[in-house]
Amino acid sequence: MSNADIVAGTLDLLVLKVLSQGPLHGYAIAKSIRRDSEEVLRVGDNTLYPALHRLEARGDLSGAWGRTSTGREARIYTLTARGEKRLQKESARWMERSRAALRMLSGEG
């Protein structure tokens, strides 16, 4: 699935979910999304980094320069309390809409 296939707003939610497990740099976030989606979702730099900047500007995450496990300098992102609240709210909304869409697609709706 390409970047264009990720539903608008879903990337922000996925990033918040990944960061709920702990601080990571951009490449590790993209790798986690790819791995956790069983290679279905792939996020490129041109999509991920604008999302990270947007989430940081909104106060949903904070970023600070640090070192990766390989010693490379990178911006490390951490979920904030505001981001945790947004994750909970948006996850519930996404799950509700997903269940409704599945009911319709399966002929139950």
DSSP file (Angstrom, degrees, kcal/mol; ACC not computed):
  #  RESIDUE AA STRUCTURE BP1 BP2  ACC     N-H-->O    O-->H-N    N-H-->O    O-->H-N    TCO  KAPPA ALPHA  PHI   PSI    X-CA   Y-CA   Z-CA
    1    1 A M              0   0    0      0, 0.0    41,-0.8     0, 0.0     2,-0.1   0.000 360.0 360.0 360.0 133.7    0.0    0.0    0.0
    2    2 A S    >>  -     0   0    0     39,-0.1     3,-1.3     1,-0.1     4,-0.5  -0.325 360.0 -99.4 -87.2 171.2    1.4    3.4   -0.9
    3    3 A N  G >4 S+     0   0    0      1,-0.3     3,-1.4     2,-0.2    -1,-0.1   0.869 123.6  58.9 -55.2 -38.7    1.5    6.6    1.1
    4    4 A A  G 34 S+     0   0    0      1,-0.3    -1,-0.3     4,-0.0     4,-0.1   0.737  97.7  61.6 -65.6 -22.0   -1.5    7.8   -1.0
    5    5 A D  G <4 S+     0   0    0     -3,-1.3     2,-0.5     2,-0.1    -1,-0.3   0.638  78.1 100.0 -80.5 -14.2   -3.5    4.8    0.2
    6    6 A I  S << S-     0   0    0     -3,-1.4     3,-0.1    -4,-0.5     5,-0.1  -0.628  84.9-114.8 -75.9 121.8   -3.2    5.8    3.9
    7    7 A V    >>  -     0   0    0     -2,-0.5     3,-2.5     1,-0.1     4,-0.6  -0.249  40.2 -90.2 -59.1 139.3   -6.5    7.4    4.8
    8    8 A A  T 34 S+     0   0    0      1,-0.3    -1,-0.1     2,-0.2    -4,-0.0  -0.228 114.3  15.6 -51.6 132.6   -6.2   11.1    5.7
    9    9 A G  T 3> S+     0   0    0     -3,-0.1     4,-1.4     1,-0.0    -1,-0.3   0.136 101.1  97.2  88.8 -20.4   -5.6   11.5    9.4
   10   10 A T  H <> S+     0   0    0     -3,-2.5     4,-2.7     1,-0.2     5,-0.2   0.871  75.6  59.0 -70.7 -36.1   -4.7    7.9    9.9
   11   11 A L  H  X S+     0   0    0     -4,-0.6     4,-2.7     1,-0.2     5,-0.2   0.925 103.7  51.5 -59.8 -44.3   -0.9    8.5    9.7
   12   12 A D  H  > S+     0   0    0      1,-0.2     4,-2.4     2,-0.2    -1,-0.2   0.930 111.5  48.0 -57.6 -44.8   -1.1   10.9   12.7
   13   13 A L  H  X S+     0   0    0     -4,-1.4     4,-2.3     1,-0.2    -1,-0.2   0.903 111.2  50.1 -62.9 -42.4   -2.9    8.2   14.6
   14   14 A L  H  X S+     0   0    0     -4,-2.7     4,-2.6     2,-0.2    -1,-0.2   0.901 110.4  50.0 -64.2 -40.9   -0.4    5.5   13.6
   15   15 A V  H  X S+     0   0    0     -4,-2.7     4,-2.5     2,-0.2    -2,-0.2   0.933 111.1  48.8 -63.0 -45.9    2.5    7.7   14.7
   16   16 A L  H  X S+     0   0    0     -4,-2.4     4,-1.0    -5,-0.2    -2,-0.2   0.905 111.4  50.6 -60.8 -41.0    0.9    8.4   18.1
   17   17 A K  H >< S+     0   0    0     -4,-2.3     3,-0.6     2,-0.2     4,-0.4   0.932 110.4  48.5 -63.1 -46.0    0.3    4.7   18.6
   18   18 A V  H >< S+     0   0    0     -4,-2.6     3,-1.5     1,-0.2     4,-0.2   0.925 111.7  49.6 -59.8 -44.4    3.9    3.8   17.7
   19   19 A L  H >< S+     0   0    0     -4,-2.5     3,-1.1     1,-0.3    60,-0.6   0.652  93.1  74.8 -73.3 -13.6    5.2    6.5   20.1
   20   20 A S  T << S+     0   0    0     -4,-1.0    -1,-0.3    -3,-0.6    -2,-0.2   0.705  92.5  57.6 -67.9 -16.7    2.9    5.2   22.9
   21   21 A Q  T <  S-     0   0    0     -3,-1.5    -1,-0.2    -4,-0.4    -2,-0.2   0.591 127.9 -68.6 -86.0 -12.8    5.4    2.3   23.2
   22   22 A G    <   -     0   0    0     -3,-1.1    -1,-0.3    -4,-0.2    55,-0.1  -0.671  68.4 -44.1 141.2 165.0    8.3    4.7   23.8
   23   23 A P        +     0   0    0      0, 0.0     2,-0.3     0, 0.0    55,-0.2  -0.280  58.4 165.8 -63.4 142.0   10.5    7.4   22.2
   24   24 A L  E     -A   77   0A   0     53,-1.8    53,-3.4    44,-0.0     2,-0.2  -0.972  33.3-116.2-149.6 161.1   11.8    6.8   18.6
   25   25 A H  E  >  -A   76   0A   0     -2,-0.3     4,-1.9    51,-0.3     3,-0.3  -0.549  44.6 -95.1 -93.4 168.1   13.4    8.6   15.7
   26   26 A G  H  > S+     0   0    0     49,-0.6     4,-2.5     1,-0.2     5,-0.2   0.871 121.6  50.3 -54.0 -48.5   11.7    9.0   12.4
   27   27 A Y  H  > S+     0   0    0      1,-0.2     4,-2.4     2,-0.2    -1,-0.2   0.905 111.5  49.6 -60.0 -40.9   13.2    6.0   10.6
   28   28 A A  H  > S+     0   0    0     -3,-0.3     4,-2.2     2,-0.2    -1,-0.2   0.847 109.1  52.8 -67.6 -33.4   12.3    3.7   13.5
   29   29 A I  H  X S+     0   0    0     -4,-1.9     4,-2.4     2,-0.2    -2,-0.2   0.950 111.1  45.9 -64.6 -48.7    8.7    5.0   13.5
   30   30 A A  H  X S+     0   0    0     -4,-2.5     4,-2.2     1,-0.2    13,-0.3   0.905 113.3  50.1 -60.3 -42.4    8.4    4.2    9.7
   31   31 A K  H  X S+     0   0    0     -4,-2.4     4,-2.7    -5,-0.2    -1,-0.2   0.885 109.9  50.9 -64.3 -39.6   10.0    0.8   10.3
   32   32 A S  H  X S+     0   0    0     -4,-2.2     4,-3.3     2,-0.2     5,-0.3   0.904 109.3  50.0 -66.0 -42.4    7.6    0.1   13.1
   33   33 A I  H  X S+     0   0    0     -4,-2.4     4,-1.5     2,-0.2     8,-0.4   0.927 113.6  46.3 -61.3 -44.4    4.5    1.0   11.1
   34   34 A R  H  <>S+     0   0    0     -4,-2.2     5,-3.4    -5,-0.2     6,-0.3   0.938 117.4  42.8 -63.3 -47.0    5.7   -1.2    8.2
   35   35 A R  H ><5S+     0   0    0     -4,-2.7     3,-1.6     1,-0.2    -2,-0.2   0.939 115.0  48.0 -65.5 -48.6    6.5   -4.1   10.6
   36   36 A D  H 3<5S+     0   0    0     -4,-3.3    -1,-0.2     1,-0.3    -2,-0.2   0.743 110.8  51.7 -69.7 -22.4    3.3   -3.8   12.7
   37   37 A S  T ><5S-     0   0    0     -4,-1.5     3,-1.2    -5,-0.3    -1,-0.3   0.284 117.4-114.0 -93.1  11.1    1.1   -3.6    9.6
   38   38 A E  T < 5S-     0   0    0     -3,-1.6    -3,-0.2     1,-0.3    -2,-0.1   0.901  71.8 -55.1  55.3  45.4    2.8   -6.8    8.3
   39   39 A E  T 3 <S+     0   0    0     -5,-3.4    -1,-0.3     2,-0.2    -4,-0.1   0.542 116.9 110.4  70.9  10.1    4.3   -4.8    5.4
   40   40 A V  S <  S+     0   0    0     -3,-1.2     2,-0.5    -6,-0.3    -2,-0.1   0.904  72.3  50.9 -79.7 -42.8    0.9   -3.4    4.2
   41   41 A L        +     0   0    0     -8,-0.4     2,-0.4    -7,-0.2    -4,-0.2  -0.848  64.4 178.8-102.5 127.5    1.6    0.2    5.2
   42   42 A R        -     0   0    0    -41,-0.8     2,-0.5    -2,-0.5   -36,-0.1  -0.995   9.8-161.2-128.3 127.9    4.8    1.9    4.1
   43   43 A V        -     0   0    0     -2,-0.4     2,-0.1   -13,-0.3    -9,-0.1  -0.937   8.3-151.6-115.0 121.9    5.4    5.5    5.0
   44   44 A G    >>  -     0   0    0     -2,-0.5     4,-3.1     1,-0.1     3,-1.5  -0.433  29.3-107.6 -86.6 163.9    8.0    7.5    3.1
   45   45 A D  H 3> S+     0   0    0      1,-0.3     4,-1.9     2,-0.2    -1,-0.1   0.862 117.5  60.7 -56.5 -38.9   10.1   10.4    4.4
   46   46 A N  H 34 S+     0   0    0      1,-0.2    -1,-0.3     2,-0.2    -3,-0.0   0.643 116.7  32.4 -69.5 -12.7    8.1   12.9    2.4
   47   47 A T  H <> S+     0   0    0     -3,-1.5     4,-1.3     3,-0.1    -2,-0.2   0.752 119.0  49.8-105.2 -42.2    4.9   11.9    4.2
   48   48 A L  H  X S+     0   0    0     -4,-3.1     4,-2.6     1,-0.2     5,-0.2   0.938 106.5  51.0 -67.9 -49.5    6.3   11.0    7.7
   49   49 A Y  H  X S+     0   0    0     -4,-1.9     4,-2.4     1,-0.2     5,-0.2   0.877 108.4  50.5 -66.7 -37.8    8.4   14.0    8.5
   50   50 A P  H  > S+     0   0    0      0, 0.0     4,-2.3     0, 0.0    -1,-0.2   0.897 111.9  50.7 -61.3 -36.4    5.6   16.6    7.7
   51   51 A A  H  X S+     0   0    0     -4,-1.3     4,-2.8     2,-0.2    -2,-0.2   0.923 109.8  49.3 -65.3 -43.5    3.3   14.5   10.0
   52   52 A L  H  X S+     0   0    0     -4,-2.6     4,-2.2     1,-0.2    -1,-0.2   0.916 112.5  47.6 -61.2 -43.0    6.0   14.6   12.8
   53   53 A H  H  X S+     0   0    0     -4,-2.4     4,-2.5     2,-0.2    -1,-0.2   0.905 112.8  49.3 -64.4 -41.0    6.4   18.3   12.4
   54   54 A R  H  X S+     0   0    0     -4,-2.3     4,-1.9     2,-0.2    -2,-0.2   0.926 112.3  47.1 -63.5 -46.3    2.6   18.8   12.5
   55   55 A L  H  X>S+     0   0    0     -4,-2.8     5,-2.3     1,-0.2     6,-1.0   0.861 113.0  49.4 -65.3 -36.0    2.2   16.7   15.6
   56   56 A E  H ><5S+     0   0    0     -4,-2.2     3,-0.8    -5,-0.2    -1,-0.2   0.915 109.7  50.9 -68.7 -42.6    5.0   18.4   17.3
   57   57 A A  H 3<5S+     0   0    0     -4,-2.5    -2,-0.2     1,-0.2    -1,-0.2   0.844 109.6  51.6 -63.1 -33.7    3.6   21.9   16.5
   58   58 A R  H 3<5S-     0   0    0     -4,-1.9    -1,-0.2    -5,-0.2    -2,-0.2   0.627 116.7-115.4 -77.2 -14.1    0.2   20.7   17.9
   59   59 A G  T <<5S+     0   0    0     -3,-0.8    24,-0.5    -4,-0.6    23,-0.3   0.596  82.6 121.0  89.4  11.4    1.8   19.6   21.1
   60   60 A D  S   <S+     0   0    0     -5,-2.3    20,-2.0    22,-0.2     2,-0.3   0.717  82.2  11.3 -80.8 -21.2    1.0   15.9   20.6
   61   61 A L  E     -B   79   0A   0     -6,-1.0     2,-0.4    18,-0.3    -2,-0.3  -0.978  68.9-138.5-148.1 161.7    4.6   15.0   20.7
   62   62 A S  E     -B   78   0A   0     16,-2.8    16,-2.8    -2,-0.3     2,-0.4  -0.915  14.4-155.1-121.0 151.0    7.9   16.5   21.6
   63   63 A G  E     +B   77   0A   0     -2,-0.4     2,-0.3    14,-0.2    14,-0.2  -0.966  14.3 171.1-127.8 143.2   11.2   16.1   19.8
   64   64 A A  E     -B   76   0A   0     12,-2.0    12,-3.2    -2,-0.4     2,-0.2  -0.993  37.8-104.0-147.1 147.1   14.8   16.5   20.9
   65   65 A W  E     +B   75   0A   0     -2,-0.3     2,-0.3    10,-0.2    10,-0.2  -0.523  57.1 137.1 -73.5 137.2   18.1   15.7   19.3
   66   66 A G  E     -B   74   0A   0      8,-2.7     8,-2.8    -2,-0.2     2,-0.4  -0.862  50.3 -78.6-158.9-169.6   19.8   12.6   20.6
   67   67 A R  E     -B   73   0A   0     -2,-0.3     6,-0.2     6,-0.2     5,-0.1  -0.870  33.8-135.3-110.9 139.9   21.7    9.5   19.5
   68   68 A T    >   -     0   0    0      4,-3.0     3,-1.8    -2,-0.4    -1,-0.0  -0.229  40.1 -92.5 -78.4 176.5   20.2    6.4   18.0
   69   69 A S  T 3  S+     0   0    0      1,-0.3    -1,-0.1     2,-0.1    -2,-0.0   0.727 130.1  53.7 -64.1 -20.5   21.2    2.9   19.1
   70   70 A T  T 3  S-     0   0    0      2,-0.1    -1,-0.3     0, 0.0     3,-0.1   0.408 122.2-107.1 -93.7   2.1   23.8    3.0   16.3
   71   71 A G  S <  S+     0   0    0     -3,-1.8     2,-0.2     1,-0.3    -2,-0.1   0.454  73.6 139.7  89.6   0.5   25.3    6.3   17.5
   72   72 A R        -     0   0    0      1,-0.1    -4,-3.0    -5,-0.1     2,-0.3  -0.559  57.4-115.6 -77.9 140.9   23.8    8.4   14.7
   73   73 A E  E     + B   0  67A   0     -6,-0.2     2,-0.3    -2,-0.2    -6,-0.2  -0.622  51.0 151.6 -77.4 132.8   22.4   11.8   15.7
   74   74 A A  E     - B   0  66A   0     -8,-2.8    -8,-2.7    -2,-0.3     2,-0.6  -0.976  51.5 -94.2-154.7 161.6   18.7   12.0   15.1
   75   75 A R  E     - B   0  65A   0     -2,-0.3   -49,-0.6   -10,-0.2     2,-0.5  -0.747  39.7-152.7 -83.4 123.3   15.6   13.8   16.4
   76   76 A I  E     -AB  25  64A   0    -12,-3.2   -12,-2.0    -2,-0.6     2,-0.4  -0.861   7.2-150.2-102.4 127.7   13.9   11.5   18.9
   77   77 A Y  E     -AB  24  63A   0    -53,-3.4   -53,-1.8    -2,-0.5     2,-0.4  -0.804  11.3-170.9-105.2 140.1   10.1   11.9   19.3
   78   78 A T  E     - B   0  62A   0    -16,-2.8   -16,-2.8    -2,-0.4     2,-0.2  -0.984  26.9-115.9-129.5 137.4    8.2   11.3   22.5
   79   79 A L  E     - B   0  61A   0    -60,-0.6   -18,-0.3    -2,-0.4     2,-0.1  -0.533  32.1-147.7 -70.2 133.6    4.4   11.2   23.0
   80   80 A T     >  -     0   0    0    -20,-2.0     4,-2.3    -2,-0.2     5,-0.1  -0.453  29.1-102.5 -93.7 172.6    3.1   14.0   25.3
   81   81 A A  H  > S+     0   0    0      1,-0.2     4,-2.0     2,-0.2     5,-0.2   0.891 126.4  52.1 -61.1 -39.3    0.2   13.9   27.7
   82   82 A R  H  > S+     0   0    0    -23,-0.3     4,-2.4     1,-0.2    -1,-0.2   0.912 108.9  50.0 -62.8 -42.1   -1.8   15.8   25.1
   83   83 A G  H  > S+     0   0    0    -24,-0.5     4,-2.6   -23,-0.2    -2,-0.2   0.869 107.4  54.0 -64.3 -37.4   -0.8   13.3   22.5
   84   84 A E  H  X S+     0   0    0     -4,-2.3     4,-2.2     2,-0.2    -1,-0.2   0.910 109.5  47.8 -63.3 -42.6   -1.9   10.4   24.7
   85   85 A K  H  X S+     0   0    0     -4,-2.0     4,-2.4     2,-0.2    -2,-0.2   0.916 112.4  48.9 -64.1 -42.8   -5.3   12.0   25.1
   86   86 A R  H  X S+     0   0    0     -4,-2.4     4,-3.1     1,-0.2     5,-0.3   0.906 109.2  53.7 -63.3 -40.8   -5.6   12.5   21.4
   87   87 A L  H  X S+     0   0    0     -4,-2.6     4,-2.4     1,-0.2     5,-0.2   0.930 110.6  46.2 -58.5 -47.1   -4.5    8.9   20.7
   88   88 A Q  H  X S+     0   0    0     -4,-2.2     4,-1.9     2,-0.2    -2,-0.2   0.932 116.6  44.1 -62.9 -46.0   -7.3    7.6   23.0
   89   89 A K  H  X S+     0   0    0     -4,-2.4     4,-2.0     1,-0.2    -2,-0.2   0.940 117.7  43.0 -65.5 -48.9  -10.0    9.8   21.5
   90   90 A E  H  X S+     0   0    0     -4,-3.1     4,-2.7     1,-0.2    -1,-0.2   0.832 111.3  55.4 -70.4 -32.5   -9.0    9.3   17.9
   91   91 A S  H  X S+     0   0    0     -4,-2.4     4,-2.7    -5,-0.3    -1,-0.2   0.932 109.1  47.3 -63.9 -44.9   -8.5    5.5   18.4
   92   92 A A  H  X S+     0   0    0     -4,-1.9     4,-2.1    -5,-0.2    -2,-0.2   0.915 114.3  47.1 -62.4 -42.9  -12.0    5.2   19.7
   93   93 A R  H  X S+     0   0    0     -4,-2.0     4,-2.2     2,-0.2    -2,-0.2   0.920 112.9  48.8 -64.5 -43.6  -13.4    7.2   16.8
   94   94 A W  H  X S+     0   0    0     -4,-2.7     4,-2.5     1,-0.2    -2,-0.2   0.906 111.1  49.8 -63.9 -42.5  -11.4    5.2   14.2
   95   95 A M  H  X S+     0   0    0     -4,-2.7     4,-2.5     2,-0.2    -1,-0.2   0.902 109.9  51.1 -64.9 -40.6  -12.6    1.9   15.7
   96   96 A E  H  X S+     0   0    0     -4,-2.1     4,-1.9    -5,-0.2    -2,-0.2   0.932 113.4  44.3 -61.8 -46.1  -16.2    3.0   15.7
   97   97 A R  H  X S+     0   0    0     -4,-2.2     4,-2.4     2,-0.2    -2,-0.2   0.876 112.2  52.9 -67.1 -37.5  -16.0    4.1   12.0
   98   98 A S  H  X S+     0   0    0     -4,-2.5     4,-2.6     2,-0.2    -2,-0.2   0.918 108.4  49.6 -64.0 -43.6  -14.2    0.9   11.1
   99   99 A R  H  X S+     0   0    0     -4,-2.5     4,-2.3     1,-0.2    -1,-0.2   0.908 111.3  50.0 -61.6 -41.0  -16.8   -1.3   12.7
  100  100 A A  H  X S+     0   0    0     -4,-1.9     4,-2.0     2,-0.2    -2,-0.2   0.918 111.7  47.5 -64.1 -43.3  -19.5    0.6   10.8
  101  101 A A  H  X S+     0   0    0     -4,-2.4     4,-2.8     1,-0.2    -2,-0.2   0.907 111.4  51.1 -64.9 -41.1  -17.7    0.2    7.5
  102  102 A L  H  X S+     0   0    0     -4,-2.6     4,-2.2     2,-0.2     6,-0.3   0.889 107.6  53.0 -64.1 -39.1  -17.1   -3.5    8.1
  103  103 A R  H  <>S+     0   0    0     -4,-2.3     5,-2.1     2,-0.2     6,-1.6   0.929 112.6  45.1 -60.1 -43.8  -20.8   -4.0    8.8
  104  104 A M  H ><5S+     0   0    0     -4,-2.0     3,-1.1     4,-0.2    -2,-0.2   0.927 113.8  48.1 -66.0 -44.7  -21.7   -2.3    5.6
  105  105 A L  H 3<5S+     0   0    0     -4,-2.8    -1,-0.2     1,-0.3    -2,-0.2   0.821 111.3  50.5 -67.2 -30.9  -19.1   -4.2    3.5
  106  106 A S  T 3<5S-     0   0    0     -4,-2.2    -1,-0.3    -5,-0.2    -2,-0.2   0.494 117.1-111.8 -86.4  -1.9  -20.1   -7.6    5.0
  107  107 A G  T < 5S+     0   0    0     -3,-1.1    -3,-0.2    -4,-0.4    -2,-0.1   0.556  90.4 111.8  85.9   7.7  -23.8   -6.9    4.2
  108  108 A E      <       0   0    0     -5,-2.1    -4,-0.2    -6,-0.3    -5,-0.1   0.658 360.0 360.0 -85.5 -16.7  -24.8   -6.6    7.9
  109  109 A G              0   0    0     -6,-1.6    -1,-0.2    -7,-0.1    -5,-0.2   0.446 360.0 360.0 -95.2 360.0  -25.6   -2.9    7.6
